[in-house]
Amino acid sequence: MGDKIDRAYVLVIIEPGKDEAFANAIVSTGLLARAVVERMDFLHGSFDFIIILKGTRENIDSVILEMRKLPFVKRTQTLIPFDMFTWDDMSAALKKSP
């Protein structure tokens, strides 16, 4: 943990018709000041938003917990990837294979 930079994908379900209120709350409450937002997209499907956060694990956890406290957030799902390999590792492996 500590100073290591991590990434998290947060899938969010909100109350119907509250998409603009949710986006405004995320920006106005300063939730994003503690983690760098790589992207925030409105979705059509099982979830309403996907937010990609990048920062320390502690900062990301704090932002997610605050986001869940918003009155119109019904549910969130957080995906945290782990580093198995880099693209450079994969490219080098592909060059070596017959």
Biopython code that builds the backbone (N, CA, C, O; Angstrom):
import numpy as np
from Bio.PDB.StructureBuilder import StructureBuilder

atoms = [
    (1, "MET", "N", (0.842, -1.183, 0.000)),
    (1, "MET", "CA", (0.000, 0.000, 0.000)),
    (1, "MET", "C", (0.882, 1.239, 0.000)),
    (1, "MET", "O", (1.738, 1.386, -0.873)),
    (2, "GLY", "N", (0.687, 2.139, 0.972)),
    (2, "GLY", "CA", (1.558, 3.302, 1.064)),
    (2, "GLY", "C", (1.428, 4.231, -0.112)),
    (2, "GLY", "O", (0.335, 4.683, -0.455)),
    (3, "ASP", "N", (2.576, 4.516, -0.736)),
    (3, "ASP", "CA", (2.602, 5.477, -1.835)),
    (3, "ASP", "C", (2.392, 4.839, -3.201)),
    (3, "ASP", "O", (2.400, 5.542, -4.212)),
    (4, "LYS", "N", (2.205, 3.523, -3.253)),
    (4, "LYS", "CA", (2.001, 2.848, -4.526)),
    (4, "LYS", "C", (0.728, 3.381, -5.189)),
    (4, "LYS", "O", (-0.301, 3.557, -4.536)),
    (5, "ILE", "N", (0.815, 3.628, -6.464)),
    (5, "ILE", "CA", (-0.332, 4.121, -7.228)),
    (5, "ILE", "C", (-1.119, 2.925, -7.753)),
    (5, "ILE", "O", (-0.567, 2.031, -8.395)),
    (6, "ASP", "N", (-2.403, 2.927, -7.472)),
    (6, "ASP", "CA", (-3.295, 1.859, -7.911)),
    (6, "ASP", "C", (-4.400, 2.445, -8.784)),
    (6, "ASP", "O", (-4.540, 3.662, -8.908)),
    (7, "ARG", "N", (-5.173, 1.559, -9.379)),
    (7, "ARG", "CA", (-6.318, 1.957, -10.191)),
    (7, "ARG", "C", (-7.526, 1.155, -9.728)),
    (7, "ARG", "O", (-7.398, -0.007, -9.341)),
    (8, "ALA", "N", (-8.692, 1.774, -9.769)),
    (8, "ALA", "CA", (-9.934, 1.082, -9.441)),
    (8, "ALA", "C", (-11.009, 1.494, -10.436)),
    (8, "ALA", "O", (-11.075, 2.645, -10.869)),
    (9, "TYR", "N", (-11.835, 0.542, -10.781)),
    (9, "TYR", "CA", (-12.987, 0.775, -11.646)),
    (9, "TYR", "C", (-14.222, 0.671, -10.754)),
    (9, "TYR", "O", (-14.478, -0.382, -10.170)),
    (10, "VAL", "N", (-14.978, 1.745, -10.649)),
    (10, "VAL", "CA", (-16.157, 1.757, -9.785)),
    (10, "VAL", "C", (-17.396, 1.821, -10.666)),
    (10, "VAL", "O", (-17.608, 2.789, -11.396)),
    (11, "LEU", "N", (-18.214, 0.770, -10.584)),
    (11, "LEU", "CA", (-19.477, 0.708, -11.297)),
    (11, "LEU", "C", (-20.553, 1.169, -10.337)),
    (11, "LEU", "O", (-20.609, 0.696, -9.202)),
    (12, "VAL", "N", (-21.412, 2.086, -10.771)),
    (12, "VAL", "CA", (-22.380, 2.710, -9.879)),
    (12, "VAL", "C", (-23.798, 2.586, -10.432)),
    (12, "VAL", "O", (-24.039, 2.823, -11.615)),
    (13, "ILE", "N", (-24.734, 2.210, -9.552)),
    (13, "ILE", "CA", (-26.163, 2.231, -9.880)),
    (13, "ILE", "C", (-26.783, 3.336, -9.027)),
    (13, "ILE", "O", (-26.607, 3.370, -7.809)),
    (14, "ILE", "N", (-27.512, 4.241, -9.687)),
    (14, "ILE", "CA", (-28.154, 5.350, -8.975)),
    (14, "ILE", "C", (-29.662, 5.292, -9.185)),
    (14, "ILE", "O", (-30.159, 4.548, -10.031)),
    (15, "GLU", "N", (-30.375, 6.086, -8.402)),
    (15, "GLU", "CA", (-31.820, 6.166, -8.568)),
    (15, "GLU", "C", (-32.140, 6.738, -9.947)),
    (15, "GLU", "O", (-31.411, 7.597, -10.443)),
    (16, "PRO", "N", (-33.208, 6.275, -10.562)),
    (16, "PRO", "CA", (-33.586, 6.777, -11.887)),
    (16, "PRO", "C", (-33.733, 8.300, -11.896)),
    (16, "PRO", "O", (-34.306, 8.892, -10.981)),
    (17, "GLY", "N", (-33.206, 8.909, -12.941)),
    (17, "GLY", "CA", (-33.322, 10.351, -13.121)),
    (17, "GLY", "C", (-32.340, 11.176, -12.312)),
    (17, "GLY", "O", (-32.410, 12.405, -12.335)),
    (18, "LYS", "N", (-31.430, 10.538, -11.600)),
    (18, "LYS", "CA", (-30.486, 11.263, -10.743)),
    (18, "LYS", "C", (-29.069, 11.303, -11.311)),
    (18, "LYS", "O", (-28.116, 11.566, -10.578)),
    (19, "ASP", "N", (-28.925, 11.041, -12.619)),
    (19, "ASP", "CA", (-27.590, 11.008, -13.207)),
    (19, "ASP", "C", (-26.884, 12.361, -13.132)),
    (19, "ASP", "O", (-25.700, 12.417, -12.801)),
    (20, "GLU", "N", (-27.582, 13.433, -13.431)),
    (20, "GLU", "CA", (-26.969, 14.762, -13.369)),
    (20, "GLU", "C", (-26.640, 15.144, -11.925)),
    (20, "GLU", "O", (-25.586, 15.722, -11.659)),
    (21, "ALA", "N", (-27.539, 14.823, -10.995)),
    (21, "ALA", "CA", (-27.298, 15.113, -9.583)),
    (21, "ALA", "C", (-26.087, 14.343, -9.073)),
    (21, "ALA", "O", (-25.297, 14.873, -8.292)),
    (22, "PHE", "N", (-25.937, 13.093, -9.509)),
    (22, "PHE", "CA", (-24.791, 12.290, -9.100)),
    (22, "PHE", "C", (-23.492, 12.893, -9.626)),
    (22, "PHE", "O", (-22.532, 13.060, -8.873)),
    (23, "ALA", "N", (-23.462, 13.216, -10.901)),
    (23, "ALA", "CA", (-22.256, 13.800, -11.498)),
    (23, "ALA", "C", (-21.892, 15.117, -10.806)),
    (23, "ALA", "O", (-20.721, 15.367, -10.518)),
    (24, "ASN", "N", (-22.893, 15.951, -10.544)),
    (24, "ASN", "CA", (-22.637, 17.222, -9.858)),
    (24, "ASN", "C", (-22.129, 17.000, -8.438)),
    (24, "ASN", "O", (-21.238, 17.715, -7.979)),
    (25, "ALA", "N", (-22.687, 16.016, -7.740)),
    (25, "ALA", "CA", (-22.257, 15.734, -6.365)),
    (25, "ALA", "C", (-20.815, 15.248, -6.327)),
    (25, "ALA", "O", (-20.055, 15.625, -5.435)),
    (26, "ILE", "N", (-20.442, 14.432, -7.269)),
    (26, "ILE", "CA", (-19.064, 13.932, -7.325)),
    (26, "ILE", "C", (-18.096, 15.091, -7.484)),
    (26, "ILE", "O", (-17.064, 15.140, -6.815)),
    (27, "VAL", "N", (-18.423, 16.011, -8.358)),
    (27, "VAL", "CA", (-17.543, 17.153, -8.605)),
    (27, "VAL", "C", (-17.584, 18.158, -7.455)),
    (27, "VAL", "O", (-16.536, 18.612, -6.995)),
    (28, "SER", "N", (-18.775, 18.508, -6.990)),
    (28, "SER", "CA", (-18.906, 19.598, -6.010)),
    (28, "SER", "C", (-18.488, 19.222, -4.592)),
    (28, "SER", "O", (-18.092, 20.099, -3.824)),
    (29, "THR", "N", (-18.564, 17.950, -4.226)),
    (29, "THR", "CA", (-18.198, 17.563, -2.865)),
    (29, "THR", "C", (-16.704, 17.398, -2.675)),
    (29, "THR", "O", (-16.243, 17.186, -1.554)),
    (30, "GLY", "N", (-15.947, 17.490, -3.745)),
    (30, "GLY", "CA", (-14.498, 17.343, -3.634)),
    (30, "GLY", "C", (-14.048, 15.906, -3.497)),
    (30, "GLY", "O", (-12.892, 15.647, -3.163)),
    (31, "LEU", "N", (-14.952, 14.963, -3.752)),
    (31, "LEU", "CA", (-14.567, 13.559, -3.647)),
    (31, "LEU", "C", (-13.400, 13.220, -4.572)),
    (31, "LEU", "O", (-12.585, 12.348, -4.270)),
    (32, "LEU", "N", (-13.333, 13.912, -5.686)),
    (32, "LEU", "CA", (-12.324, 13.577, -6.678)),
    (32, "LEU", "C", (-10.972, 14.231, -6.407)),
    (32, "LEU", "O", (-9.995, 13.944, -7.098)),
    (33, "ALA", "N", (-10.913, 15.094, -5.419)),
    (33, "ALA", "CA", (-9.647, 15.762, -5.099)),
    (33, "ALA", "C", (-8.645, 14.786, -4.488)),
    (33, "ALA", "O", (-7.438, 15.023, -4.533)),
    (34, "ARG", "N", (-9.146, 13.685, -3.914)),
    (34, "ARG", "CA", (-8.266, 12.724, -3.247)),
    (34, "ARG", "C", (-7.810, 11.592, -4.145)),
    (34, "ARG", "O", (-6.971, 10.787, -3.739)),
    (35, "ALA", "N", (-8.330, 11.512, -5.331)),
    (35, "ALA", "CA", (-7.908, 10.491, -6.292)),
    (35, "ALA", "C", (-8.033, 11.082, -7.686)),
    (35, "ALA", "O", (-8.934, 11.877, -7.952)),
    (36, "VAL", "N", (-7.155, 10.703, -8.547)),
    (36, "VAL", "CA", (-7.189, 11.217, -9.910)),
    (36, "VAL", "C", (-8.221, 10.436, -10.709)),
    (36, "VAL", "O", (-8.182, 9.207, -10.764)),
    (37, "VAL", "N", (-9.136, 11.157, -11.320)),
    (37, "VAL", "CA", (-10.149, 10.510, -12.153)),
    (37, "VAL", "C", (-9.602, 10.408, -13.568)),
    (37, "VAL", "O", (-9.360, 11.415, -14.234)),
    (38, "GLU", "N", (-9.416, 9.200, -14.002)),
    (38, "GLU", "CA", (-8.984, 9.001, -15.381)),
    (38, "GLU", "C", (-10.157, 9.139, -16.335)),
    (38, "GLU", "O", (-10.012, 9.597, -17.469)),
    (39, "ARG", "N", (-11.341, 8.727, -15.842)),
    (39, "ARG", "CA", (-12.516, 8.781, -16.709)),
    (39, "ARG", "C", (-13.773, 8.576, -15.879)),
    (39, "ARG", "O", (-13.765, 7.835, -14.896)),
    (40, "MET", "N", (-14.849, 9.234, -16.280)),
    (40, "MET", "CA", (-16.165, 9.038, -15.662)),
    (40, "MET", "C", (-17.175, 9.020, -16.803)),
    (40, "MET", "O", (-17.371, 10.027, -17.484)),
    (41, "ASP", "N", (-17.813, 7.873, -17.008)),
    (41, "ASP", "CA", (-18.734, 7.714, -18.129)),
    (41, "ASP", "C", (-20.124, 7.329, -17.657)),
    (41, "ASP", "O", (-20.281, 6.530, -16.734)),
    (42, "PHE", "N", (-21.133, 7.906, -18.299)),
    (42, "PHE", "CA", (-22.527, 7.509, -18.107)),
    (42, "PHE", "C", (-22.754, 6.295, -18.996)),
    (42, "PHE", "O", (-22.341, 6.294, -20.156)),
    (43, "LEU", "N", (-23.407, 5.259, -18.465)),
    (43, "LEU", "CA", (-23.590, 4.015, -19.207)),
    (43, "LEU", "C", (-25.057, 3.725, -19.451)),
    (43, "LEU", "O", (-25.927, 4.221, -18.734)),
    (44, "HIS", "N", (-25.322, 2.931, -20.452)),
    (44, "HIS", "CA", (-26.650, 2.351, -20.689)),
    (44, "HIS", "C", (-26.458, 0.857, -20.521)),
    (44, "HIS", "O", (-25.755, 0.223, -21.308)),
    (45, "GLY", "N", (-27.080, 0.292, -19.496)),
    (45, "GLY", "CA", (-26.924, -1.132, -19.225)),
    (45, "GLY", "C", (-27.186, -1.414, -17.767)),
    (45, "GLY", "O", (-28.005, -0.743, -17.139)),
    (46, "SER", "N", (-26.502, -2.396, -17.222)),
    (46, "SER", "CA", (-26.715, -2.825, -15.837)),
    (46, "SER", "C", (-26.284, -1.786, -14.815)),
    (46, "SER", "O", (-26.809, -1.755, -13.702)),
    (47, "PHE", "N", (-25.338, -0.940, -15.180)),
    (47, "PHE", "CA", (-24.849, 0.112, -14.295)),
    (47, "PHE", "C", (-25.066, 1.461, -14.962)),
    (47, "PHE", "O", (-25.190, 1.550, -16.184)),
    (48, "ASP", "N", (-25.112, 2.513, -14.145)),
    (48, "ASP", "CA", (-25.363, 3.856, -14.670)),
    (48, "ASP", "C", (-24.082, 4.631, -14.970)),
    (48, "ASP", "O", (-24.034, 5.412, -15.921)),
    (49, "PHE", "N", (-23.054, 4.417, -14.165)),
    (49, "PHE", "CA", (-21.770, 5.106, -14.345)),
    (49, "PHE", "C", (-20.629, 4.135, -14.142)),
    (49, "PHE", "O", (-20.753, 3.156, -13.405)),
    (50, "ILE", "N", (-19.515, 4.412, -14.803)),
    (50, "ILE", "CA", (-18.242, 3.784, -14.470)),
    (50, "ILE", "C", (-17.262, 4.925, -14.236)),
    (50, "ILE", "O", (-17.141, 5.847, -15.044)),
    (51, "ILE", "N", (-16.578, 4.836, -13.125)),
    (51, "ILE", "CA", (-15.592, 5.844, -12.771)),
    (51, "ILE", "C", (-14.264, 5.132, -12.597)),
    (51, "ILE", "O", (-14.163, 4.171, -11.834)),
    (52, "ILE", "N", (-13.256, 5.597, -13.294)),
    (52, "ILE", "CA", (-11.924, 5.016, -13.167)),
    (52, "ILE", "C", (-11.088, 5.961, -12.309)),
    (52, "ILE", "O", (-10.834, 7.106, -12.683)),
    (53, "LEU", "N", (-10.667, 5.454, -11.152)),
    (53, "LEU", "CA", (-9.874, 6.235, -10.207)),
    (53, "LEU", "C", (-8.440, 5.740, -10.206)),
    (53, "LEU", "O", (-8.176, 4.549, -10.369)),
    (54, "LYS", "N", (-7.517, 6.676, -10.018)),
    (54, "LYS", "CA", (-6.105, 6.326, -9.932)),
    (54, "LYS", "C", (-5.502, 7.110, -8.776)),
    (54, "LYS", "O", (-5.646, 8.331, -8.720)),
    (55, "GLY", "N", (-4.839, 6.439, -7.863)),
    (55, "GLY", "CA", (-4.226, 7.080, -6.708)),
    (55, "GLY", "C", (-3.736, 6.030, -5.736)),
    (55, "GLY", "O", (-3.600, 4.861, -6.097)),
    (56, "THR", "N", (-3.470, 6.435, -4.509)),
    (56, "THR", "CA", (-3.082, 5.442, -3.516)),
    (56, "THR", "C", (-4.324, 4.654, -3.119)),
    (56, "THR", "O", (-5.445, 5.149, -3.235)),
    (57, "ARG", "N", (-4.126, 3.460, -2.663)),
    (57, "ARG", "CA", (-5.257, 2.606, -2.288)),
    (57, "ARG", "C", (-6.108, 3.271, -1.210)),
    (57, "ARG", "O", (-7.336, 3.185, -1.237)),
    (58, "GLU", "N", (-5.446, 3.936, -0.259)),
    (58, "GLU", "CA", (-6.171, 4.609, 0.817)),
    (58, "GLU", "C", (-7.056, 5.730, 0.278)),
    (58, "GLU", "O", (-8.204, 5.874, 0.701)),
    (59, "ASN", "N", (-6.527, 6.522, -0.653)),
    (59, "ASN", "CA", (-7.313, 7.609, -1.246)),
    (59, "ASN", "C", (-8.500, 7.067, -2.046)),
    (59, "ASN", "O", (-9.612, 7.588, -1.962)),
    (60, "ILE", "N", (-8.247, 6.031, -2.809)),
    (60, "ILE", "CA", (-9.311, 5.426, -3.611)),
    (60, "ILE", "C", (-10.401, 4.877, -2.698)),
    (60, "ILE", "O", (-11.585, 5.105, -2.942)),
    (61, "ASP", "N", (-10.008, 4.151, -1.640)),
    (61, "ASP", "CA", (-10.993, 3.597, -0.703)),
    (61, "ASP", "C", (-11.835, 4.698, -0.071)),
    (61, "ASP", "O", (-13.050, 4.558, 0.068)),
    (62, "SER", "N", (-11.190, 5.785, 0.308)),
    (62, "SER", "CA", (-11.888, 6.903, 0.941)),
    (62, "SER", "C", (-12.918, 7.517, -0.006)),
    (62, "SER", "O", (-14.041, 7.808, 0.406)),
    (63, "VAL", "N", (-12.547, 7.714, -1.256)),
    (63, "VAL", "CA", (-13.458, 8.291, -2.250)),
    (63, "VAL", "C", (-14.650, 7.359, -2.483)),
    (63, "VAL", "O", (-15.787, 7.822, -2.572)),
    (64, "ILE", "N", (-14.402, 6.068, -2.580)),
    (64, "ILE", "CA", (-15.485, 5.109, -2.810)),
    (64, "ILE", "C", (-16.458, 5.105, -1.630)),
    (64, "ILE", "O", (-17.672, 5.084, -1.831)),
    (65, "LEU", "N", (-15.938, 5.124, -0.408)),
    (65, "LEU", "CA", (-16.812, 5.144, 0.769)),
    (65, "LEU", "C", (-17.664, 6.402, 0.815)),
    (65, "LEU", "O", (-18.845, 6.327, 1.152)),
    (66, "GLU", "N", (-17.099, 7.548, 0.488)),
    (66, "GLU", "CA", (-17.865, 8.801, 0.458)),
    (66, "GLU", "C", (-18.913, 8.769, -0.656)),
    (66, "GLU", "O", (-20.032, 9.248, -0.475)),
    (67, "MET", "N", (-18.550, 8.212, -1.791)),
    (67, "MET", "CA", (-19.476, 8.118, -2.916)),
    (67, "MET", "C", (-20.691, 7.275, -2.525)),
    (67, "MET", "O", (-21.821, 7.607, -2.883)),
    (68, "ARG", "N", (-20.459, 6.198, -1.797)),
    (68, "ARG", "CA", (-21.553, 5.311, -1.382)),
    (68, "ARG", "C", (-22.517, 5.990, -0.414)),
    (68, "ARG", "O", (-23.656, 5.546, -0.267)),
    (69, "LYS", "N", (-22.081, 7.054, 0.244)),
    (69, "LYS", "CA", (-22.938, 7.778, 1.190)),
    (69, "LYS", "C", (-23.905, 8.739, 0.498)),
    (69, "LYS", "O", (-24.838, 9.228, 1.134)),
    (70, "LEU", "N", (-23.703, 9.018, -0.778)),
    (70, "LEU", "CA", (-24.599, 9.925, -1.493)),
    (70, "LEU", "C", (-26.005, 9.330, -1.509)),
    (70, "LEU", "O", (-26.161, 8.131, -1.739)),
    (71, "PRO", "N", (-27.029, 10.147, -1.268)),
    (71, "PRO", "CA", (-28.388, 9.624, -1.071)),
    (71, "PRO", "C", (-28.992, 8.896, -2.266)),
    (71, "PRO", "O", (-29.872, 8.057, -2.077)),
    (72, "PHE", "N", (-28.561, 9.181, -3.468)),
    (72, "PHE", "CA", (-29.162, 8.555, -4.638)),
    (72, "PHE", "C", (-28.337, 7.404, -5.189)),
    (72, "PHE", "O", (-28.678, 6.858, -6.239)),
    (73, "VAL", "N", (-27.251, 7.015, -4.505)),
    (73, "VAL", "CA", (-26.469, 5.856, -4.928)),
    (73, "VAL", "C", (-27.117, 4.610, -4.344)),
    (73, "VAL", "O", (-27.204, 4.457, -3.126)),
    (74, "LYS", "N", (-27.567, 3.729, -5.213)),
    (74, "LYS", "CA", (-28.224, 2.508, -4.764)),
    (74, "LYS", "C", (-27.214, 1.388, -4.518)),
    (74, "LYS", "O", (-27.366, 0.602, -3.584)),
    (75, "ARG", "N", (-26.176, 1.322, -5.367)),
    (75, "ARG", "CA", (-25.210, 0.235, -5.249)),
    (75, "ARG", "C", (-23.948, 0.570, -6.024)),
    (75, "ARG", "O", (-23.996, 1.264, -7.040)),
    (76, "THR", "N", (-22.822, 0.072, -5.538)),
    (76, "THR", "CA", (-21.571, 0.188, -6.284)),
    (76, "THR", "C", (-20.905, -1.175, -6.348)),
    (76, "THR", "O", (-21.146, -2.050, -5.517)),
    (77, "GLN", "N", (-20.082, -1.324, -7.333)),
    (77, "GLN", "CA", (-19.248, -2.521, -7.496)),
    (77, "GLN", "C", (-17.862, -2.012, -7.828)),
    (77, "GLN", "O", (-17.700, -1.232, -8.766)),
    (78, "THR", "N", (-16.864, -2.436, -7.081)),
    (78, "THR", "CA", (-15.504, -1.962, -7.288)),
    (78, "THR", "C", (-14.640, -3.089, -7.819)),
    (78, "THR", "O", (-14.619, -4.190, -7.269)),
    (79, "LEU", "N", (-13.936, -2.800, -8.888)),
    (79, "LEU", "CA", (-12.996, -3.748, -9.481)),
    (79, "LEU", "C", (-11.600, -3.160, -9.338)),
    (79, "LEU", "O", (-11.338, -2.047, -9.793)),
    (80, "ILE", "N", (-10.706, -3.911, -8.703)),
    (80, "ILE", "CA", (-9.328, -3.456, -8.522)),
    (80, "ILE", "C", (-8.422, -4.460, -9.227)),
    (80, "ILE", "O", (-8.304, -5.603, -8.785)),
    (81, "PRO", "N", (-7.786, -4.045, -10.314)),
    (81, "PRO", "CA", (-6.910, -4.970, -11.041)),
    (81, "PRO", "C", (-5.597, -5.180, -10.285)),
    (81, "PRO", "O", (-5.196, -4.357, -9.462)),
    (82, "PHE", "N", (-4.958, -6.271, -10.578)),
    (82, "PHE", "CA", (-3.640, -6.509, -10.021)),
    (82, "PHE", "C", (-2.658, -6.639, -11.167)),
    (82, "PHE", "O", (-3.038, -6.967, -12.290)),
    (83, "ASP", "N", (-1.393, -6.379, -10.877)),
    (83, "ASP", "CA", (-0.360, -6.384, -11.910)),
    (83, "ASP", "C", (0.223, -7.782, -12.062)),
    (83, "ASP", "O", (1.018, -8.232, -11.236)),
    (84, "MET", "N", (-0.180, -8.452, -13.115)),
    (84, "MET", "CA", (0.399, -9.760, -13.404)),
    (84, "MET", "C", (1.586, -9.612, -14.344)),
    (84, "MET", "O", (2.585, -10.321, -14.214)),
    (85, "PHE", "N", (1.472, -8.696, -15.283)),
    (85, "PHE", "CA", (2.521, -8.464, -16.272)),
    (85, "PHE", "C", (2.318, -7.100, -16.880)),
    (85, "PHE", "O", (1.256, -6.495, -16.736)),
    (86, "THR", "N", (3.322, -6.624, -17.551)),
    (86, "THR", "CA", (3.190, -5.363, -18.275)),
    (86, "THR", "C", (3.067, -5.686, -19.761)),
    (86, "THR", "O", (3.344, -6.806, -20.189)),
    (87, "TRP", "N", (2.654, -4.706, -20.530)),
    (87, "TRP", "CA", (2.569, -4.911, -21.980)),
    (87, "TRP", "C", (3.937, -5.169, -22.569)),
    (87, "TRP", "O", (4.059, -5.906, -23.547)),
    (88, "ASP", "N", (4.989, -4.565, -21.984)),
    (88, "ASP", "CA", (6.347, -4.825, -22.467)),
    (88, "ASP", "C", (6.716, -6.290, -22.252)),
    (88, "ASP", "O", (7.323, -6.910, -23.125)),
    (89, "ASP", "N", (6.348, -6.854, -21.078)),
    (89, "ASP", "CA", (6.594, -8.267, -20.807)),
    (89, "ASP", "C", (5.870, -9.135, -21.827)),
    (89, "ASP", "O", (6.436, -10.097, -22.347)),
    (90, "MET", "N", (4.634, -8.797, -22.106)),
    (90, "MET", "CA", (3.827, -9.575, -23.038)),
    (90, "MET", "C", (4.402, -9.491, -24.454)),
    (90, "MET", "O", (4.467, -10.495, -25.163)),
    (91, "SER", "N", (4.812, -8.306, -24.855)),
    (91, "SER", "CA", (5.391, -8.131, -26.186)),
    (91, "SER", "C", (6.668, -8.933, -26.336)),
    (91, "SER", "O", (6.890, -9.572, -27.365)),
    (92, "ALA", "N", (7.518, -8.901, -25.301)),
    (92, "ALA", "CA", (8.771, -9.654, -25.336)),
    (92, "ALA", "C", (8.491, -11.158, -25.419)),
    (92, "ALA", "O", (9.185, -11.876, -26.140)),
    (93, "ALA", "N", (7.487, -11.634, -24.693)),
    (93, "ALA", "CA", (7.133, -13.055, -24.716)),
    (93, "ALA", "C", (6.626, -13.472, -26.092)),
    (93, "ALA", "O", (6.942, -14.560, -26.573)),
    (94, "LEU", "N", (5.840, -12.604, -26.722)),
    (94, "LEU", "CA", (5.318, -12.914, -28.057)),
    (94, "LEU", "C", (6.436, -12.965, -29.092)),
    (94, "LEU", "O", (6.386, -13.776, -30.017)),
    (95, "LYS", "N", (7.438, -12.113, -28.946)),
    (95, "LYS", "CA", (8.566, -12.107, -29.884)),
    (95, "LYS", "C", (9.398, -13.382, -29.767)),
    (95, "LYS", "O", (9.994, -13.830, -30.746)),
    (96, "LYS", "N", (9.438, -13.968, -28.565)),
    (96, "LYS", "CA", (10.225, -15.173, -28.326)),
    (96, "LYS", "C", (9.509, -16.438, -28.765)),
    (96, "LYS", "O", (10.160, -17.444, -29.049)),
    (97, "SER", "N", (8.175, -16.412, -28.828)),
    (97, "SER", "CA", (7.431, -17.633, -29.167)),
    (97, "SER", "C", (7.583, -17.954, -30.643)),
    (97, "SER", "O", (7.698, -17.064, -31.485)),
    (98, "PRO", "N", (7.582, -19.290, -30.944)),
    (98, "PRO", "CA", (7.792, -19.723, -32.336)),
    (98, "PRO", "C", (6.645, -19.401, -33.250)),
    (98, "PRO", "O", (6.698, -19.711, -34.441)),
]
sb = StructureBuilder()
sb.init_structure("model")
sb.init_model(0)
sb.init_chain("A")
sb.init_seg("    ")
for serial, (resi, resn, name, xyz) in enumerate(atoms, 1):
    if name == "N":
        sb.init_residue(resn, " ", resi, " ")
    sb.init_atom(name, np.array(xyz, "f"), 0.0, 1.0, " ", f" {name:<3s}", serial, name[0])
structure = sb.get_structure()
